[in-house]
Amino acid sequence: MTHATAPLGLGLVGCGGFGAYVLDAVAGLPGLRPTAVADPDPVRAKALGERHGVPALGSLEELLEREDVEAVAIAVPPAAHAAMATAALRAGRHVFCEKPLATTARDARAVAREAERAGRALVVDHVLRYNPLLRAVERIVAQGLLAAPRRFLFENDASDQDLGPGHWFWDRAHSGGIFVEHGVHFFDAARALLGSDPVSVRATAVRRPGGPVDMVSADVLHPGGVLASHLHSFTHAHRCERQLMRLDHGFAETRIEGWIPVRAEISAWTDEQGAEAWERLPAGAETLLHVDGFRPHGGERVSVTVERDAGSADPARGRGETRVVPHHVRAVLDLGGETRKPHVYSESVRAAVADLVRAARDGSTPVADAVAGLTAVAVAEAATLAADTGTEQPVPAPGTTYHPQESS
């Protein structure tokens, strides 16, 4: 375990755009110091090394030879994640891995087991886990102001503007496909917000005429009849991107916009006791939106409006539950609008690395740990096979072996 007073030495492998983004995001993070970077492209490695004042190396192997590298950040294309994470863990290093943890559930499971065997911290870059809005919704549910979600929906109309025909994104051997490369973020977010491991999945894939699969959808069943629906479409110009996450709480709804969310709106029906509790929510905004390692910019806001007697005082009934809820609540959680999206993204990455530092120091379990990474990949792999075969697929629990269903 890293000594509590000594900064954790971080070595980065992969000096492309995202690798540089990670190092910029964690600059000045307490308890951490970059110590080296590595990339087979010496020009990229040298440029990033000079920017952060650290040596530039040519490979992960060279990185692992350095005693001042106690943790490794992996920022390379997905196909190499599992092998690099395994090598770093076997060398006794903590690991921060860009998502997905691996491109197959088998490889992700092997990495998770290696992290457990090595006794080292592993954090997967599922940035939504470190977004203040999602963290706030989890807290509001825990407080009882919102019921646990009974339905999760996510629609992602993403850009393919920079994804030319030869880009590795379209090559399943390199990316794992859309569910694996991108969908893992939202499979993991659903697992966190619903508070349960998925059971099974049905899925559909759509291929553009004469081109690759560019649109996929999946219906993921969670315990208790809770359904999570996901759609990912890489078909838009940058300026036309749209993302919406919706949570159905029965007598309330949460809507969160953007894949890096900066605004959430909650509409809820409640009684007088609930109305009073909602009205107290803005006073605790700082605590509500707090995420360790995430630095607020000061423009965050939580506002609540309660319209009393907006509806009848007669009992209201839905899915077998009867309540008296005459008052309507509208709550807005705002991280500063679209102009703050770069800040929120960068700080979410910083918070994820801060989680790694904390876990490396005290041996605690990270929020986006190896099990989270494994489970997201397992859902993505099952969804991919379900789309390929047209057959519902089970999602194995972590630690079990995956046996796909035969197509009908």
HELIX and SHEET records of a PDB file:
HELIX    1   1 GLY A   17  VAL A   26  1                                  10    
HELIX    2   2 PRO A   42  HIS A   52  1                                  11    
HELIX    3   3 LEU A   60  LEU A   64  1                                   5    
HELIX    4   4 PRO A   78  ALA A   80  5                                   3    
HELIX    5   5 HIS A   81  ARG A   90  1                                  10    
HELIX    6   6 ALA A  105  ALA A  118  1                                  14    
HELIX    7   7 VAL A  127  TYR A  130  5                                   4    
HELIX    8   8 PRO A  132  GLN A  143  1                                  12    
HELIX    9   9 TRP A  168  TRP A  170  5                                   3    
HELIX   10  10 ARG A  172  SER A  175  1                                   4    
HELIX   11  11 ILE A  178  ILE A  178  1                                   1    
HELIX   12  12 PHE A  179  GLY A  183  3                                   5    
HELIX   13  13 VAL A  184  LEU A  194  1                                  11    
HELIX   14  14 PRO A  223  GLY A  225  5                                   3    
HELIX   15  15 HIS A  238  CYS A  240  5                                   3    
HELIX   16  16 GLU A  272  GLU A  279  1                                   8    
HELIX   17  17 LEU A  281  GLY A  284  5                                   4    
HELIX   18  18 ALA A  285  LEU A  288  1                                   4    
HELIX   19  19 GLU A  338  ARG A  340  5                                   3    
HELIX   20  20 LYS A  341  ASP A  362  1                                  22    
HELIX   21  21 ALA A  370  THR A  389  1                                  20    
SHEET    1   A 6 ALA A  56  LEU A  57  0                                        
SHEET    2   A 6 LEU A  32  ALA A  38  1                                        
SHEET    3   A 6 LEU A   8  VAL A  13  1                                        
SHEET    4   A 6 ALA A  71  ILE A  74  1                                        
SHEET    5   A 6 HIS A  94  CYS A  97  1                                        
SHEET    6   A 6 LEU A 122  VAL A 124  1                                        
SHEET    1   B10 ARG A 301  GLU A 307  0                                        
SHEET    2   B10 HIS A 327  ASP A 334 -1                                        
SHEET    3   B10 ARG A 263  THR A 270 -1                                        
SHEET    4   B10 ALA A 252  GLU A 257 -1                                        
SHEET    5   B10 ARG A 242  ASP A 248 -1                                        
SHEET    6   B10 ARG A 151  SER A 159 -1                                        
SHEET    7   B10 VAL A 226  HIS A 236  1                                        
SHEET    8   B10 VAL A 213  HIS A 222 -1                                        
SHEET    9   B10 SER A 200  ARG A 207 -1                                        
SHEET   10   B10 GLN A 393  PRO A 394 -1                                        
SHEET    1   C 2 ALA A 316  GLY A 318  0                                        
SHEET    2   C 2 GLU A 321  ARG A 323 -1                                        
END                                                                             
